Amino acid sequence: MSEHRPPQPAHAHVPRRTAMDRPAPVTIEVDGRPVCAHPGESLATALLAAGRRAVGTTRGGARRGPYCNMGICFECVVTVDDVPCQRSCLVRVRDGMRVRTAVPR
């Protein structure tokens, strides 16, 4: 006799990713200060996780930060390793990267 098994849901074979699967944190420099981040996550994510909600200001002086988080709005532009106008939501964190925001101190 063959053993009858109920059908498995489509997602049953998909491995789950947990916080334990994250790579070890690295240090990046943001406006001259060290910030811990995880390699591969977006720079916008790393900045938000570090409490940096603003990366620049509007012409009127209002703070601006990540808005769409998919590269369309350009609200999250920063300078990365001396390359200006990088959308932080599209840049992936790597060890030692240097980031400058346009937020006045």
Disulfide bonds with the S-S distance in Angstrom:
none
